[in-house]
Amino acid sequence: MRAFLIDVGGRRVLVAPASGTSDFLKGRNLPVDAILLTSLSEAGLGDLLEGGTSAYGNSRIYADRGLLEAATVGAAGSDRTNLNALLASGRLYAPEANVDVLPGVRFTIPPHQSMVSRVKIRCGEQSLIVLDGGEVASSGFDRTSAVALADDDPAHLRSLADDHTTLAITSGPFPALASIYRHVDGLRLGSIEAREYGGAAPRRGEVIVEDTPAP
């Protein structure tokens, strides 16, 4: 399952297929401020509902308009019931263009395409360091550093997240649960792609997570 939880200043955004949202958060007891869906297929809509309304309280749920239109046309039976309930909840949004999901964090959803989703994290001219089960998915730290960082010691992590480095610390295969650390707010950010370690990411309604400086 290609799910990714981003923590920005204590507020969380889940990027995941509809069919994986509840399994991904089960047992973690984590409040989620927003959910960005990469898929609406395979009866996954039921995972977004609880008692006929949104399972995530006041969380906003975002979907590529192309995904939503395809689901609306193809939905039948329980899928249709779930989609109608989700739309009625007023929590599902399909923005026409860029949208700021959290202050300083903008999500851009390019046109829907075939194959599987991928997540891009746009971090400007910084290095994006992803720690995946003790392996580093981007250059910049050796295995010794990766092991040292695996304890998720906030003070140590923040000391390494300087003006040139953004750390994405994951638990399990990437993309997975992660925290992103920055040295200070207002960094000039550029573009780095984060994807599954050691593998190419096929295209499909790719989700771009763009961290933008606050005005």
VENLINQUI-V81327 format. One line per field, one symbol per residue. ss: DSSP state (~ for helix, > for strand, _ for the rest). phi: phi as a letter, one per 40 degrees, with the letter a starting at -180 (. if undefined). Layout:
# VENLINQUI-V81327
ss = ???
phi = ???
This chain:
# VENLINQUI-V81327
ss = ___>>>>>__>>>>>>_~~~~~~~~________>>>>______~~~~~>>__>>_____>>>>_~~~~~~~~~~___~~~~~~~~~~~___>>_____>>>>__>>>>>_________>>>>_>__>>>>>>__>>______~~~~~~~____~~~~~~~____>>>>>>>_____>>>>>________>_>______________>>>>>____
phi = .cbabbbbfgbbbcbacdcbcccccdgcfbcbcabbcbabcffcdcccbaggbdcbfcccbbaddccccccccccafcdccccccccccgbcbbccacaccbdgbbbbbcdcbcgbcbbbbcbgcccbbbbbfgbccachbccccccccccfcdcccccccccbbbbbcbbgdccacabbbbcacgccbbabcbadcgbcbcciecbbbbcbccc
